Amino acid sequence: MNIEPTELEKAVLLKVTGRMDAENAHEFEQACERWITHGTKHLIADLDGLQYVSSMGLRCFLSVAQKLQSGSGSLILCGLHGLPRQVFEMTRLISLFPVFETTQQALATL
Amino acid sequence: MDPPVKRLTLPASAGSISAFSEFVRGGAVAAGVAAHEFEKLDLVLEEILINVARYAYSPETGEVEVAYAQASAHKLRVEIADFGRVFNPLEADPPDLSRGLAERPIGGLGVFLVRSMVDSIDYRREENRNILSFTFPIDGGPSGNE
């Protein structure tokens, strides 16, 4: 898994590519927490290049979203498709996140 | 005649998951499982093996055996066995998927996802082994109508 951050005016964009599994999911959570500690309110996860996520990854998405929400922020998901989209739908987590096709659409809501 | 069974034994740790995935993928390819289903199979294996690594032996360590065979034209059967304490992950309560973000518990989704992706799954304790046995659809669709 690779995480590429970009600081934008109203949010931080994290482009996540590859596979998020039990061995590396904590890296995503830690990356998000560093931005939260830094004062970031809105994180946009661009998941267009994410091929795989298991329950460990879902835990991390949920935990980060809960932290951001408690500070009136949000974790926004973009580009979900394939298996990652299926697991977000099966677990009904998809209804708990703002979800957009593209990062441009997400940015327009902030 | 019974179909040939392939077996692989490795330490019960997160580090073994990718080797087990590759091993079972060999069977999936041979059986004709569609390529877009491989990640589902990886996920099922990961969720089960992480449970074994965490609960079956902890704090000690041990081994886990994964075996597979083509069960029928439409199903691949996979069995995951360990020698740890009695542990049936299928007894876990189903997660409450209706809660809002703030109240949603962060655990319990692994077994739920496994159940959603396999055709059937069973636990049995045989001698001193925990055996979790599942069938995975080869044609990508439900295969319960044979």
HADDOCK unambig.tbl for C-alpha pairs under 7 A between the chains (distance, minus, plus):
assign (segid A and resid 23 and name CA) (segid B and resid 14 and name CA) 6.61 0.50 0.50
assign (segid A and resid 52 and name CA) (segid B and resid 39 and name CA) 6.72 0.50 0.50
assign (segid A and resid 54 and name CA) (segid B and resid 43 and name CA) 5.91 0.50 0.50
assign (segid A and resid 55 and name CA) (segid B and resid 109 and name CA) 5.84 0.50 0.50
assign (segid A and resid 55 and name CA) (segid B and resid 110 and name CA) 5.10 0.50 0.50
assign (segid A and resid 59 and name CA) (segid B and resid 106 and name CA) 5.15 0.50 0.50
assign (segid A and resid 59 and name CA) (segid B and resid 107 and name CA) 6.56 0.50 0.50
assign (segid A and resid 62 and name CA) (segid B and resid 106 and name CA) 6.42 0.50 0.50
assign (segid A and resid 63 and name CA) (segid B and resid 106 and name CA) 6.81 0.50 0.50
assign (segid A and resid 66 and name CA) (segid B and resid 101 and name CA) 6.49 0.50 0.50
assign (segid A and resid 66 and name CA) (segid B and resid 102 and name CA) 5.79 0.50 0.50
assign (segid A and resid 83 and name CA) (segid B and resid 39 and name CA) 6.95 0.50 0.50
assign (segid A and resid 91 and name CA) (segid B and resid 97 and name CA) 6.40 0.50 0.50
assign (segid A and resid 92 and name CA) (segid B and resid 97 and name CA) 6.21 0.50 0.50
assign (segid A and resid 96 and name CA) (segid B and resid 100 and name CA) 6.66 0.50 0.50
assign (segid A and resid 96 and name CA) (segid B and resid 101 and name CA) 5.58 0.50 0.50
